[in-house]
Every structure is written in C-alpha cells, then in structure tokens.
Amino acid sequence: MFLVVVSLMAATAVAQVATADGEHALMCGDSLVLPTPAWEAPLRLSSSASGSAWLDIEERGQDVEVEGQASERVEVPIPPRWGRFLLHVSPGQSVVVRRRQPNHAAGELRVAFDCTDTDHPQRDWLLRANESLQRVRKAMPPGNDLSPLLAEWETLERSAPDGAARALALHATAQALLLNGRSVDAIRAFAAAENAWVSAGDAERALAARVGRIETLYSAGRYVEVANAYGKRTATGSPSYFEIRLRNAQCVALRALEKYLQARDCYRETLPLLEAMDEQHERVLTMQNAASAERALGHDAAAADMLRKALPLAIGPSAPTARGRIHLQLAALAAGNARLAESLRETNAALAEFSGDLQAENTARWQANTLIQLAQAYTELGTLDEAYLAVADAFAHLSARDARERVALALEVLADIDRRDHREGDAARWLGEAQRLYTALGLAEKARRAHVAAVNLRMDAGDAEAIAEVERLSEETTQPSVDLDLLVADAALRNGDVRSAARRLDAIGHRPLAISQRLQLAQWRSRLARQQGDAARAERILRDARDEMTAIADATGSAALRYLLLSTQRPLRAAAFAPLFDADADIAAAQAWEWLAVYSGAPLASSEDTSRRAQAFDRALTAELLPSLATAPTSASRALVDALAAKPREGVAAVATLPIAPLAEVRRELPAGTALMAWLDAGDRSALLWVTRERAWLAPAASPREVRDAIAALRRALRNADTPIVAVDAASSRVSAALWAADAPAAPPARLIVIGEDTLNSVPWSLLHWPGHAEPLIETTASGVASLVTTAQVKQDTTRVRALVASQAGDVLPELRLAQTEPGLIRTAGGLDASVSTAAATRSEVLDAFDDADAIVHIAAHGIASKGRLGYSGLWLAGSDGGNPDFLSWLDVIEHRIRAPLIVLNACQLGEDSGAIANGSSSFAQALVLAGANQIVAAQWPVSDSATGLWVPAFYAALAADPGRDGWDALRAAQLRLRQSRAFRHPYYWVSLAGFSRMAVGAER
C-alpha cells in the first residue's frame, strides 16, 4: 500500500465536496473511533485548537488516503489496512480522509488530537523513521545497494521505544527486502515481524505480517509451503479480511501445484465471504484466479462467464490493472478455442489498460504477460518476426528474480517461434531452460509440457529414442494434455500402432483447441485413416478442417487478418499433397488442383472503423520510420494489433466461400501457349503441378529445403549490380534445376502463370532457364505470379492513365528526380496525350484512382518492404497539404475494394513479399491483387530512378499497341528494353520488375 499526501490545493478541492455529516471539528484531547468514510463521501477533520497540535489517524481494517495541510507529516503505510498518519496542524487547518478502495466493507479510524508539548517517545521515533519509511515504499533502481536502508532499520529497531515500534521496524525491513527481490530474507523478516506483533499484543498486525510471509513464499515459488500454511481455523464466527487473504493464498498455491479441483473448491469458499464483506477489489482478483482454475479443468465457458461478470466490478484506482488482467485471461481463452480475432481484441484491450495504468506497481510485469500472449497469437498466424519482437519486448519487462514462471513461458513461446522458423537447436535450448525453471518452481505439469515440446523436436529430427521417451511420458502423466496426446498419437503412427493412435486422438475429444492444435489433430487423423486404408476418409478429414479454418477466417472484421488466417492452412495442404506424389497421374493432378490456395473473392468493403484503424497504423509507422515527423509518442506495434483486431461489421454477411472450378474446366479455358504451374510443398518432398490446355500432371521437384535454399542464393546474388553476371546465371540455373528437375513442358510457353505462394512469390521468373534452353525465360515467355480467386476478373480494355507522382522534394526522403517526367513519358509512348491525367500521389488521390474501373493507375513514389515485418510494405505518398509524406501500407490497401484493372508501381520493393519463404506476410502488390486489382507491375527490390526513362516508355508503348492491354506482355517488353541497354543490362535492373495478377477459378465465374 502506498499513501500519498497531495498539495494544499488538491486538499481544499476535496474538502469542498465533503458533506456536513462527514465533518469533525477536533478539540484538544479528542480521542475518537469513527467508521471508515464511505467511498462516495470523504471525511474532513479540522482543528479547533488555538495553537498547533498533532493529529494521529490510525487505520483499522481499511486503507485510506489523507490529504491536507500540515507543517510536518509522517505516513506509516505498513502493514496494509493498519497504517498510521501523524500530521502537525495549525489552527483552522483541515485534512480530508477518503477510502482508498471503492467498497463498503467494514472498517474504523482511531483519531487522536494532542495539543500538548510533552515528550511523546513513539511519535518522536516515528518522526526519525519517516525518511526511511518513504524509502521502503518502492523498489530501488537495479544495482543500488540496499544495505544502508537495512542498517537504518536495524538502528531504528534497537532504538524502538516499545514493542509496537520494534514490530513496525521489522515489518518495514521485510517490506523493503520484498520490494527489492530478496524473497528468502523477506520471508524470515516477516516471520520476525509476526512474532514481534504478537509480543506487542497486536493480533491483526501479526496476521498481516503472516499474510506477507505466505504471499512472499508464493512469489518465491514455494507453493507446497503455502498450500500447507493455512490449516484449520480455530476461531468462531466469520473470518477476518487477512484470514481470507491467507485462504486465498492457499487457493492460488493449489492452482499453481495443478491441484485444480481443490483450488476450485477453495475459491468457492472464499468468494461468498468476500462478497458478503463487500471487498470489491479482492473479490475481482479472486474471481480471476478462480477462472484460471476453471480453465485448467477444461471449463472454458464457465471461466469466460466468471471473467465477464468480474469486469464491471473492477472500479477504483486499481481498476485498470484488474481490467487488463481480465482482458488478458479472456484473450488466452479465445486463443485456446481458435477464436484468434477475438483474442487479438482482448489482447489489445489489455494493452490499453496496462499502458494507461502507469502508477501500478506490477504494470511492467502485466505488460510482459500481455506481450507473451500477443507473441503466441502472432506465432499462430505464422508472422514470426512480429512474434519474436513481442516476446523480446516481454523479456525486457520481466526479471528472472521475481517472475520466473513468466520467464519460462516466454522461453516456451520463443522456442515455438524458432521451431517454426527451422532453428531447431535454439528451440531445444530454450525448452531446456524453461523446463529447468518450471522444475525449480515445483510446476511438474508445466515442466512436463516443455519436455513434451523438446521430445517432439527430437522425434521430428528422426531421433529413434524419442519415441520410447514419449511412451514413458505418457505413463507418468495424470493430467490431460492435448499436446502430449498429439505427440503420443504421432509416435504410435510412426510405429504403425493404429489402435493406440486412435485411442489417443479420440481422447482429445471436444477439448478446447488452439489453431495449431486443430491443424495438427486433422493431420494426424488423416494419417490414421490412410494407415487404416481409408483414403477417402483421410481426404474428407483434411477438407473439413480446411472448411473450418476458412470459416474462422471469413468471420473476421479485418481483411488482413483474414488473409493471415487463410495462410495458416499450409499444413493441411502439405498433408493433402503428400500422398498424391505416388498416385495415379490424372487423379493426382485433379486433387492437387483442389488444394491450391484460393481466395474467396475480394474482401468486404471496409467500414469506417477498419479504415481508421489501418490509417492509424500507417501514421504510427510513419513516426517510427521517420522520427523527425513524430509529433507525439506513438506505437506502431500497438496500432498493428488494433488494425488486426477490428470487429466484423454488424449486419454484413461474412465473405461467401465459393467452390473452385474443376481442373478440366480450367484447362479448357486456358489459351493456347499458356502454362499454369503450382509448387506442391509436402514437407519433405515437393512437386510441380503443370496445367496446359492439353493436359495436367505432377512433376517431381527438389526437396522443399533445396528449393528454398536455391531461391535464397539467387536473391543474394541479385542484391546489387556488382555481382558478376556469371555468378547470377549460376544461381539462376540452380533454381531452374531445383524446380524443373523433370517432366516440364518440352518448350517454354508463351505465357507462364505461377500460382503464388510465399516461396514462389520471391522468384525472379524472367531470369530462369527453361530445361534445354541456354537463354533466360525473358527471351521467350511473359511470366508472373497469380493469386487464385473465385470472382470474375476486371475488364481491361482502357488506355486512360492516371499518373500519380510523389517525388518527395523535401528534406525527409530523397528526391526522385525523374518522377515528375513520368507522365510525359507515358503520353509520348503510344500517342496517349489525351488519355493521361496527372496529380500528386496523396492518399485520397491514390485510393480514388484505385477505385477507378476505367483507368490504368501509374504511381511514381518511394516504396519500402521490411522483410518479415507485418504491414511494413507500402508507399510513401505526398502529404495532403503539400507537406510531410504519408505512408500507405498493405494493411490499409487490403481493406479497400480495388477496381483499377492495371496498376503500375514505379517504386522500390513493393513486389517483394516481406515475409518471403519464412513468414505469413504479404507484399503491397499482392494486397492490391487480393483487394480486386486485375494486374500489377511492381519491383521486388530497390530500383534505379534513372532506368525509368527506358522502361516506362517501352512498357506503355507495348501496352498501347496491344488490343488486349496485357500488362505482363508490356512488362516483358520493358524488361527487354532494359536488358538491351548498355547501362541497365545487368539482371539487377530488369529482373526486379515483376508481374502479379488475379486468376478467377470459381465454379460460378
């Protein structure tokens, strides 16, 4: 408890609201016992003495704050609810006493008014102790030596005038030790204080010291001692507040020891007592702890109901922290039931509460807890860099000294991130450390959970001994665990023991499952069905899981979150692809086609709320990337969560999921000379699905790791124009060989449509070599990446161009010298003088142009893409008032309907998938496609401003000459023009330009 005496002005303002019934004029020698004032009506005490006097106010059962005038004051906030205030007041001065917590629980004040000048040993001692008392209130900065303060209290203890003063000195020492992380010493000091209070004949303060000792034992992870400390009550009648605190400590310890039924019964005993006493704050905390026990028992609905009932009860000074904890628990419940959008909303609400409660003692720790929850959500979404940053931020708020359980959880989350990012060695190290911490805390179930994850890593690495260890873990475990059941089922399937696998998978039953657990359960059930010889059932299980994940994605209020959730289906596709590699060719191709990623139309038109959230993220990101433009503290990470956490619009139906057209129908509609290619990643094997008008088939490719490594090596070679062309050509040949290992079409097609996935989106296709051909693909083929959608394509027969320029002539971003010339280059390229309009590329102009179904949109501006960062791909636009630049991210763009048939982005990196290969992010270009644009031309890495004078006219001349206005053919002409030039023939310059499009494959196109 921290009590603060505020200024005279504040005290006077408070005194004015005191009612007449709450006023007492004190006379010399007065000794009063008054009820603790109600929360709504503070008590005013005024001096009627002719001279100065000492006002002594002692708490008895409730915390109060004392505000007012005094020439000297002493505040004794120890122990809680039994503290003391000494104020030296002058004639006519007054103080105001108010209840600290918004409850109506019973409590008293002992008020004494002493006008004499006689010596008062205890008062004199408190005056000497006052400075030390203030230093006990908060922890010292890290690295500060606590010894001087402890020495002060040791001296004060020796000079104590009576037993009560000595007990107070010991209690203050315990509090100082606790706040500075010396738990073991604090436990001993609290025990000494309890004995001293007993000797002084003060039973209530002795009980408060015992509560301090027991709760410190809990903080130190000594849960068994806490659980055994309460014992049986011997007193008759209702228990006191501190007795309930002791019982609650036992409840919490039982929960920590995973004795959830006992913990639930314990809470059911204390909650009615707190409600009867009207201990509102303590009741809210207990409801939160009780909800945790219910969740551990699998009663998620009961836990959520209890938390929602607790939320409106959290009022008063500590309300922000209490509400933040409730939102955090609701976030975990939602995530554990695959309601990730709801989880993000609750996490966002928790962050808002903790960020606004900067005075709370545990704000940093609870912010860390929320960041861990956020990291888990990002990990489920596959946005691993965002997850890593969130968990790193959490570590910055945590101390292994006083939050070891949370440190262990953060390590588990970090291990999951590293596992998914193929850093298995790091993941194993974090899990080992987490297991060690849990074991030291006596948390056997959590230690076993970390061990299960570590064994899973070993089993995936082919460690034969890991399977035997799984069997041992299964025999030792008494508590149900979804992760362990999945691991045991995996081991059984590897051993061919279908009966044991079926029993374990059935045991999972209807337990709450997070997204990753649902995906894994579907994969294992499908494997089981195949091992049982039921291929049709195996396929049906995967389809049902895919439909479930699609429904979860379609129900979100954020188009960006929907895209990320749809991307989580990759493991299901891998499981569906694996058996096709050895199946009948015709059947395999048709089934593979049905498992490609298909987006169900354009997202719903954004509401004002989702647009506002996305634009707020853009502003926050602007301040982060260009700090000189920041006008106020802002957080891009917070704004990102807010943008993703948008609620669905009321009264608007979810995105309709339409069926994909059969492969045979798609083949019939493919133009002659066009080849469709998709990469099938089955985890340890991969293949290509080829589709032409004549036939469809699967062709083997290199392993997924080999394909990714070859692509990464090629992109490294293309990182700058100084790499020898022979080295670039060798890296290109390696990618070509990895993908087109066998059975590619005999001749390069006139048009190659690559079905986009994270890995293939980053391939510079025009540079690859077709099998048996020495020249790069640019010589024969127009190529690009297509996203499959179920809605019709936009008509593309216009020659009208809207040219938007943001040359950034100011000091913040480098000037694009040739940007202003691009509209003129477009006009002269193909006789388009009357068809080109020019405007500054402001946010409003750009979004308006994107919505123009009868215009080609050309944008000349700066672009960025920060690899792996969610939402960091976007355009730097001209400021709406001609001032500082605005940022437009893909998170913002994807919330709008795009109707422009062709968009040309002459800006750096907007075709680069910022999460290429590793993360579930998106490029700005792909976001435009998913939002409705038919074709996009964009650069995959920084482009040369000087090259504009060559490729822009070549592009628009080819486009004007083509009756079909095909952007990919025009792009090929632009690339060839650069390649044929002296200055820009290096692949660095022309390969960067890439084409993106949408391909309608819905059954009802």
NORURHU-V466645 format. One record per backbone hydrogen bond with DSSP energy under -1.0 kcal/mol. CO is the residue of the C=O (numbers start at 0). NH is the residue of the N-H. If there is no record, write none. Layout:
CO/NH, CO/NH
//
This chain:
6/10, 7/11, 8/12, 9/13, 10/14, 11/15, 13/16, 14/17, 18/21, 19/22, 21/43, 23/45, 25/47, 26/29, 29/112, 31/110, 33/108, 42/96, 43/23, 44/94, 45/25, 46/91, 52/88, 53/113, 54/86, 55/111, 56/84, 57/109, 59/107, 62/99, 64/97, 66/95, 71/87, 73/85, 75/83, 78/81, 80/60, 82/58, 83/75, 84/56, 85/73, 86/54, 87/70, 88/52, 89/92, 92/46, 93/68, 94/44, 95/66, 96/42, 97/64, 100/102, 106/35, 107/59, 108/33, 109/57, 110/31, 111/55, 112/28, 113/53, 119/123, 120/124, 121/125, 122/126, 123/127, 124/128, 128/132, 129/133, 130/134, 140/143, 145/149, 146/150, 147/151, 148/152, 149/153, 150/154, 151/155, 152/156, 153/157, 154/158, 156/159, 161/165, 162/166, 163/167, 164/168, 165/169, 166/170, 167/171, 168/172, 169/173, 170/174, 171/175, 172/176, 173/177, 174/178, 175/179, 176/181, 177/180, 180/182, 181/185, 182/186, 183/187, 184/188, 185/189, 186/190, 187/191, 188/192, 189/193, 190/194, 191/195, 192/196, 193/197, 194/198, 195/199, 196/201, 197/200, 201/205, 202/206, 203/207, 204/208, 205/209, 206/210, 207/211, 208/212, 209/213, 210/214, 211/215, 212/216, 213/217, 214/218, 215/219, 216/221, 217/220, 220/222, 221/225, 222/226, 223/227, 225/228, 239/243, 240/244, 241/245, 242/246, 243/247, 244/248, 245/249, 246/250, 247/251, 248/252, 249/253, 250/254, 251/255, 252/256, 253/258, 254/257, 257/259, 258/262, 259/263, 260/264, 261/265, 262/266, 263/267, 265/269, 266/270, 269/273, 270/274, 271/275, 272/276, 273/278, 277/279, 278/282, 279/283, 280/284, 281/285, 282/286, 283/287, 284/288, 285/289, 286/290, 287/291, 288/292, 289/293, 290/294, 291/295, 292/296, 293/298, 294/297, 297/299, 298/302, 299/303, 300/304, 301/305, 302/306, 303/307, 304/308, 305/309, 306/310, 310/313, 312/314, 315/318, 317/321, 318/322, 319/323, 320/324, 321/325, 322/326, 323/327, 324/328, 325/329, 326/330, 327/331, 328/332, 329/333, 330/334, 331/335, 333/336, 333/338, 334/337, 337/339, 338/342, 339/343, 340/344, 341/345, 342/346, 343/347, 344/348, 345/349, 346/350, 347/351, 348/352, 349/353, 350/354, 351/355, 356/359, 359/362, 361/365, 362/366, 363/367, 364/368, 365/369, 366/370, 367/371, 368/372, 369/373, 370/374, 371/375, 372/376, 373/377, 374/378, 375/379, 376/380, 377/382, 381/383, 381/919, 382/386, 383/387, 384/388, 385/389, 386/390, 387/391, 388/392, 389/393, 390/394, 391/395, 393/396, 398/402, 402/406, 403/407, 404/408, 405/409, 406/410, 407/411, 408/412, 409/413, 410/414, 411/415, 412/416, 413/417, 414/418, 415/419, 416/420, 417/422, 418/421, 422/426, 423/427, 424/428, 425/429, 426/430, 427/431, 428/432, 429/433, 430/434, 431/435, 432/436, 433/437, 434/438, 435/439, 436/440, 437/442, 438/441, 441/443, 442/446, 443/447, 444/448, 445/449, 446/450, 447/451, 448/452, 449/453, 450/454, 451/455, 452/456, 453/457, 454/458, 455/459, 456/460, 457/462, 458/461, 462/465, 464/468, 465/469, 466/470, 467/471, 468/472, 469/473, 470/474, 471/475, 472/476, 480/484, 481/485, 482/486, 483/487, 484/488, 485/489, 486/490, 487/491, 488/492, 489/493, 490/494, 491/496, 495/497, 496/500, 497/501, 498/502, 499/503, 500/504, 501/505, 502/506, 507/510, 513/517, 514/518, 515/519, 516/520, 517/521, 518/522, 519/523, 520/524, 521/525, 522/526, 523/527, 524/528, 525/529, 526/530, 527/531, 528/533, 529/532, 533/537, 534/538, 535/539, 536/540, 537/541, 538/542, 539/543, 540/544, 541/545, 542/546, 543/547, 544/548, 545/549, 546/550, 547/551, 548/552, 549/553, 550/554, 552/555, 557/561, 558/562, 559/563, 560/564, 561/565, 562/566, 565/568, 566/569, 568/572, 569/573, 570/574, 571/575, 572/576, 573/577, 576/579, 579/582, 583/587, 584/588, 585/589, 586/590, 587/591, 588/592, 589/593, 591/594, 592/595, 598/600, 598/789, 606/610, 607/611, 608/612, 609/613, 610/614, 611/615, 612/616, 613/617, 614/618, 615/619, 616/620, 617/621, 618/622, 619/623, 620/624, 621/625, 625/628, 626/629, 634/638, 635/639, 636/640, 637/641, 638/642, 639/643, 640/644, 648/651, 658/1002, 661/665, 662/666, 663/667, 664/668, 666/669, 670/673, 672/749, 672/750, 674/752, 675/690, 676/754, 677/688, 679/686, 681/683, 684/681, 685/700, 686/679, 687/698, 688/677, 689/696, 690/675, 694/691, 696/689, 698/687, 702/706, 703/707, 704/708, 705/709, 706/710, 707/711, 708/712, 709/713, 710/714, 711/715, 712/716, 713/717, 715/718, 719/722, 723/727, 724/728, 725/729, 726/730, 727/731, 728/732, 729/733, 730/734, 731/735, 732/736, 733/737, 734/738, 735/739, 737/701, 749/781, 750/674, 751/783, 752/676, 753/785, 756/760, 759/762, 762/764, 763/766, 764/767, 765/777, 767/776, 769/772, 775/778, 776/779, 776/780, 781/751, 783/753, 784/996, 785/755, 786/998, 787/598, 788/1000, 799/855, 800/836, 801/857, 802/838, 803/859, 804/840, 806/815, 814/816, 815/818, 817/820, 818/821, 820/824, 821/825, 822/826, 823/827, 826/831, 831/834, 834/800, 836/802, 838/804, 839/841, 840/877, 841/845, 842/846, 843/847, 844/848, 845/849, 848/851, 849/898, 849/899, 855/801, 856/903, 857/803, 858/905, 859/805, 861/875, 863/873, 865/868, 868/871, 872/889, 873/863, 874/887, 876/885, 878/881, 885/876, 887/874, 888/892, 889/893, 891/894, 892/895, 894/605, 900/934, 901/856, 902/936, 903/858, 904/906, 905/860, 908/911, 909/924, 912/915, 913/867, 914/918, 915/917, 922/926, 923/927, 924/928, 925/929, 926/930, 927/932, 928/931, 930/897, 933/997, 934/902, 935/995, 936/904, 937/993, 938/910, 944/947, 946/949, 946/950, 947/951, 949/953, 950/954, 951/955, 952/956, 953/957, 954/958, 955/959, 956/960, 961/964, 965/969, 966/970, 967/971, 968/972, 969/973, 970/974, 971/975, 972/976, 973/977, 974/978, 975/979, 977/980, 985/988, 986/990, 991/939, 993/937, 994/784, 995/935, 996/786, 998/788, 1000/660
//
